[in-house]
Amino acid sequence: MSTTTQTILITGATSGIGRETALYLARRGHRVIASGRNREQLASLKEEAAGAALETVRLDVCDAQSIAEAAKEVERTTGGRGIDALVNNAGFGFAVAADEMTDADLRAQFETNVFGLMAMVRAFVPQMRARGRGRIVNVSSVGGRVTLPFFGAYNATKYAVESLSDAMRIELKPFGVDVAIIEPGAIRTRFAVRTVEEANAYHVANSPYAPAYANYRKMAKRADDMAPGPLVVARAIERAVTARRPKARYLAPRLTGWLILAMARLLPTRVLDGVFRLALGITRKRLLPASAASHELAPAQQEQ
């Protein structure tokens, strides 16, 4: 695949990295098919991209019928040619301790981040394979190689994306289909803040992790304010889409991503655990007194 204009389908394009990438690629001259669940946000995106080659299609990666309908629409609008590249960006996460998360919330993350991604691959790879060329770009995370506290479930989905992508990169190569992984670090998209909002029901005063959750909420806001914008990821995605020989992985931003991975490799696991515990206040001194206080029953409760 050359650096010439490509037809690119992006999932989760209504906000954050997906939206920035859709606008960036369209303004760079590529034909972008931006997808998402929210029709109003898709209309807003198309309006913002006025003058650029950007089209929109409603698509829910967790709905097989929605994917099938979107695939038909893509085939129609491309005159049966299909897409050159699929950017699997749709995903979300919760900032919550693993033992507090419900099965439903755990499954929801895997449904979108893993099963939805693979459903998109199955829908669009056969045409790429038949044509003898194509590209799949899966948006993972630095958290697909380093597990962070309160992100065990989300990181598990990204570890799965990394593994599936590694397998597909080998399996699809003979058919001319390349697979690349994008690994964003902290990016100013409100993702960190939204992980708290998504897990709001867990961040309650009587949670045994309440002090650490409160500390994370403060850190999430600071990180979001200080992090680079999503353009750095959009540029990495364009490199992955257009490079003649794409790399297996693209860190974005490269320096901070490299530092995180280097720290994870060089530090003994127990030492790294200690760094994370201290940073978030997941310590006996912080959690046990608060946990004991939250479980003290009021007189009326004791009588019951």
C-alpha positions as CSV (number, residue, x, y, z in Angstrom):
1,M,0.0,0.0,0.0
2,S,1.4,3.3,-1.0
3,T,1.0,6.8,0.3
4,T,-1.6,7.6,-2.3
5,T,-5.2,8.4,-1.3
6,Q,-6.9,5.6,0.6
7,T,-10.5,4.8,1.4
8,I,-10.6,4.4,5.1
9,L,-13.4,3.2,7.4
10,I,-13.0,4.4,11.1
11,T,-15.1,3.0,14.0
12,G,-15.9,5.1,17.0
13,A,-15.4,8.3,15.0
14,T,-17.9,10.6,16.9
15,S,-15.5,11.6,19.6
16,G,-11.9,11.7,20.9
17,I,-9.2,9.9,18.8
18,G,-11.7,8.6,16.3
19,R,-13.1,12.0,15.5
20,E,-9.7,13.7,15.3
21,T,-8.4,11.0,13.0
22,A,-11.4,11.2,10.7
23,L,-11.0,14.9,10.3
24,Y,-7.2,14.7,9.9
25,L,-7.3,12.0,7.3
26,A,-10.1,13.6,5.3
27,R,-8.2,16.9,5.3
28,R,-5.1,15.1,4.1
29,G,-7.0,14.0,1.0
30,H,-8.1,10.5,2.0
31,R,-11.6,9.3,1.5
32,V,-12.9,8.7,5.0
33,I,-16.0,6.8,6.0
34,A,-16.6,7.8,9.6
35,S,-18.8,5.6,11.7
36,G,-20.5,5.7,15.1
37,R,-23.7,5.1,16.9
38,N,-24.9,8.7,17.5
39,R,-26.5,10.2,14.4
40,E,-26.4,13.7,15.7
41,Q,-22.6,13.5,16.4
42,L,-22.1,12.0,12.9
43,A,-24.0,14.9,11.4
44,S,-21.9,17.3,13.4
45,L,-18.7,15.6,12.2
46,K,-19.7,15.8,8.6
47,E,-20.5,19.5,8.9
48,E,-17.1,20.2,10.5
49,A,-15.4,18.3,7.7
50,A,-17.2,20.4,5.0
51,G,-15.1,20.5,1.9
52,A,-13.2,17.3,2.7
53,A,-13.9,13.8,1.4
54,L,-15.7,12.6,4.6
55,E,-18.8,10.4,4.6
56,T,-20.6,9.0,7.6
57,V,-22.4,5.7,8.3
58,R,-24.2,4.7,11.5
59,L,-22.6,1.7,13.0
60,D,-22.7,-0.2,16.3
61,V,-19.8,-2.7,16.5
62,C,-21.8,-4.7,19.0
63,D,-24.8,-5.2,16.7
64,A,-24.4,-7.8,13.9
65,Q,-27.2,-6.3,11.9
66,S,-25.8,-2.8,12.2
67,I,-22.4,-4.1,10.9
68,A,-24.1,-5.9,8.0
69,E,-26.1,-2.8,7.0
70,A,-23.0,-0.6,7.2
71,A,-21.0,-3.1,5.1
72,K,-23.7,-2.9,2.4
73,E,-23.7,0.9,2.5
74,V,-19.9,1.0,2.2
75,E,-20.1,-1.4,-0.8
76,R,-22.7,0.8,-2.4
77,T,-20.8,4.1,-1.9
78,T,-17.5,2.7,-3.1
79,G,-19.1,1.1,-6.2
80,G,-18.3,-2.4,-4.9
81,R,-14.6,-1.7,-4.5
82,G,-14.7,-1.6,-0.7
83,I,-12.2,0.0,1.6
84,D,-8.4,0.1,1.6
85,A,-8.1,0.3,5.4
86,L,-10.1,-0.5,8.5
87,V,-9.3,1.5,11.6
88,N,-10.8,-0.2,14.6
89,N,-11.0,2.6,17.1
90,A,-14.3,2.0,19.0
91,G,-13.8,1.2,22.6
92,F,-14.4,2.3,26.2
93,G,-13.3,1.5,29.8
94,F,-14.2,1.7,33.5
95,A,-11.8,2.9,36.2
96,V,-12.8,0.4,38.9
97,A,-11.1,-2.3,41.1
98,A,-11.4,-5.7,39.5
99,D,-13.2,-7.3,42.5
100,E,-15.9,-4.6,42.5
101,M,-16.8,-4.8,38.8
102,T,-20.0,-6.6,37.8
103,D,-20.0,-9.4,35.2
104,A,-22.2,-7.2,33.0
105,D,-19.7,-4.3,33.0
106,L,-16.8,-6.6,32.4
107,R,-18.6,-8.3,29.5
108,A,-19.6,-4.9,28.0
109,Q,-16.0,-3.8,27.7
110,F,-15.1,-7.1,26.0
111,E,-18.1,-6.9,23.7
112,T,-17.1,-3.5,22.3
113,N,-13.3,-3.6,22.6
114,V,-12.7,-7.2,21.5
115,F,-15.7,-8.9,20.0
116,G,-16.9,-5.8,18.2
117,L,-13.4,-5.3,16.7
118,M,-13.3,-8.9,15.5
119,A,-16.8,-8.6,14.0
120,M,-15.6,-5.7,12.0
121,V,-12.5,-7.7,10.8
122,R,-14.8,-10.6,9.7
123,A,-17.0,-8.2,7.8
124,F,-14.3,-6.4,5.8
125,V,-11.3,-8.7,5.5
126,P,-12.8,-11.2,3.0
127,Q,-13.0,-8.4,0.4
128,M,-9.4,-7.3,1.1
129,R,-8.2,-10.9,0.9
130,A,-10.0,-11.4,-2.4
131,R,-8.5,-8.1,-3.8
132,G,-5.0,-9.1,-2.6
133,R,-4.3,-6.0,-0.5
134,G,-5.7,-4.1,2.5
135,R,-4.8,-2.8,5.9
136,I,-6.2,-3.3,9.4
137,V,-5.2,-0.8,12.1
138,N,-6.3,-1.7,15.6
139,V,-6.2,1.0,18.2
140,S,-5.0,-0.7,21.4
141,S,-3.2,1.2,24.2
142,V,0.1,1.3,26.1
143,G,-2.2,-0.4,28.6
144,G,-2.2,-3.4,26.3
145,R,1.3,-4.1,27.5
146,V,1.4,-2.6,31.0
147,T,-1.5,-3.2,33.4
148,L,-2.6,-0.3,35.6
149,P,-4.6,-0.4,38.8
150,F,-8.3,0.1,38.4
151,F,-7.9,-0.7,34.7
152,G,-7.6,-4.5,34.9
153,A,-10.7,-5.2,32.8
154,Y,-9.9,-2.5,30.2
155,N,-6.3,-3.5,30.0
156,A,-7.4,-7.1,29.6
157,T,-9.4,-6.2,26.5
158,K,-6.3,-4.4,25.1
159,Y,-4.0,-7.3,25.8
160,A,-6.5,-9.4,23.8
161,V,-6.4,-6.9,21.0
162,E,-2.6,-7.1,20.9
163,S,-2.6,-10.9,20.8
164,L,-5.3,-11.1,18.1
165,S,-3.5,-8.5,16.1
166,D,-0.2,-10.3,16.3
167,A,-1.9,-13.5,15.1
168,M,-3.7,-11.8,12.2
169,R,-0.5,-10.0,11.1
170,I,1.0,-13.4,10.4
171,E,-2.1,-15.1,9.1
172,L,-3.2,-12.3,6.7
173,K,0.2,-11.4,5.3
174,P,0.2,-14.0,2.4
175,F,-3.1,-12.4,1.2
176,G,-1.5,-8.9,1.0
177,V,-3.4,-7.7,4.2
178,D,-1.2,-5.9,6.7
179,V,-2.1,-5.5,10.4
180,A,-0.7,-2.7,12.6
181,I,-1.4,-1.7,16.2
182,I,-1.6,1.8,17.6
183,E,-0.7,2.2,21.3
184,P,-1.8,5.6,22.6
185,G,-0.6,6.7,26.0
186,A,-2.2,9.5,28.0
187,I,-4.1,11.6,25.4
188,R,-6.2,14.7,26.0
189,T,-9.6,13.3,25.0
190,R,-11.4,13.2,28.4
191,F,-10.9,9.4,28.3
192,A,-9.5,9.3,31.8
193,V,-12.3,11.5,33.1
194,R,-14.9,9.4,31.3
195,T,-13.6,6.2,32.8
196,V,-14.6,7.7,36.2
197,E,-18.0,8.8,34.8
198,E,-18.6,5.3,33.4
199,A,-17.8,3.8,36.8
200,N,-19.6,6.4,38.9
201,A,-21.8,3.8,40.5
202,Y,-18.7,2.2,42.0
203,H,-17.1,5.4,43.2
204,V,-19.2,5.6,46.3
205,A,-18.3,6.6,49.9
206,N,-18.7,3.1,51.3
207,S,-16.4,1.4,48.7
208,P,-13.3,-0.1,50.3
209,Y,-11.3,1.7,47.6
210,A,-13.0,5.1,48.1
211,P,-9.8,7.1,49.0
212,A,-7.9,5.7,46.1
213,Y,-10.8,6.4,43.7
214,A,-10.9,10.0,44.9
215,N,-7.2,10.3,44.3
216,Y,-7.6,8.8,40.8
217,R,-10.3,11.3,39.9
218,K,-7.9,14.2,40.7
219,M,-5.0,12.5,38.8
220,A,-7.3,11.8,35.8
221,K,-8.2,15.5,35.5
222,R,-4.5,16.6,35.8
223,A,-3.4,14.0,33.3
224,D,-6.1,15.1,30.8
225,D,-5.0,18.7,31.2
226,M,-1.3,18.0,30.6
227,A,-1.5,15.3,27.9
228,P,-1.0,15.9,24.2
229,G,-4.0,16.2,22.0
230,P,-5.4,13.3,19.8
231,L,-3.6,14.7,16.7
232,V,-0.5,12.8,17.7
233,V,-2.5,9.5,17.5
234,A,-4.1,10.6,14.2
235,R,-0.7,11.1,12.7
236,A,0.4,7.6,13.9
237,I,-2.7,6.1,12.4
238,E,-2.0,7.8,9.0
239,R,1.6,6.3,9.1
240,A,0.1,2.9,9.8
241,V,-2.4,3.2,7.0
242,T,-0.1,4.6,4.3
243,A,3.4,3.1,5.0
244,R,4.5,0.6,2.3
245,R,5.7,-1.6,5.1
246,P,3.9,-0.7,8.3
247,K,5.4,-1.4,11.6
248,A,3.8,-3.9,13.9
249,R,3.3,-1.2,16.6
250,Y,3.1,2.5,16.8
251,L,3.5,4.3,20.1
252,A,1.7,7.7,20.4
253,P,3.3,9.8,21.7
254,R,6.5,7.8,21.2
255,L,8.6,9.2,24.0
256,T,6.2,8.8,26.9
257,G,5.0,5.5,25.6
258,W,8.6,4.3,25.4
259,L,9.4,5.5,28.9
260,I,6.4,3.6,30.3
261,L,7.3,0.4,28.6
262,A,11.0,0.8,29.6
263,M,10.0,1.3,33.2
264,A,7.8,-1.8,33.1
265,R,10.7,-3.9,31.6
266,L,13.5,-2.6,33.8
267,L,11.8,-2.5,37.2
268,P,11.1,-5.8,39.1
269,T,7.3,-6.5,39.1
270,R,7.0,-5.9,42.9
271,V,8.8,-2.6,42.7
272,L,6.5,-1.5,39.8
273,D,3.5,-2.6,41.9
274,G,4.7,-0.4,44.8
275,V,5.1,2.6,42.5
276,F,1.5,2.2,41.3
277,R,0.2,1.7,44.9
278,L,1.9,4.8,46.2
279,A,0.9,6.9,43.2
280,L,-2.8,6.1,43.7
281,G,-2.8,5.6,47.5
282,I,-3.7,1.9,47.3
283,T,-2.0,1.3,50.7
284,R,-3.0,-0.2,54.0
285,K,-2.6,3.2,55.7
286,R,-5.0,4.9,53.3
287,L,-7.6,2.2,52.6
288,L,-8.0,0.1,55.8
289,P,-9.1,2.9,58.2
290,A,-11.6,4.2,55.6
291,S,-12.8,0.7,54.9
292,A,-13.4,0.0,58.6
293,A,-15.3,3.3,59.0
294,S,-17.5,2.6,56.0
295,H,-18.6,-0.7,57.4
296,E,-19.5,0.5,60.9
297,L,-23.2,0.0,61.3
298,A,-25.5,2.7,62.6
299,P,-27.5,1.8,65.7
300,A,-30.7,1.3,63.6
301,Q,-28.9,-1.0,61.3
302,Q,-27.4,-3.0,64.1
303,E,-30.9,-3.6,65.5
304,Q,-32.0,-5.0,62.2
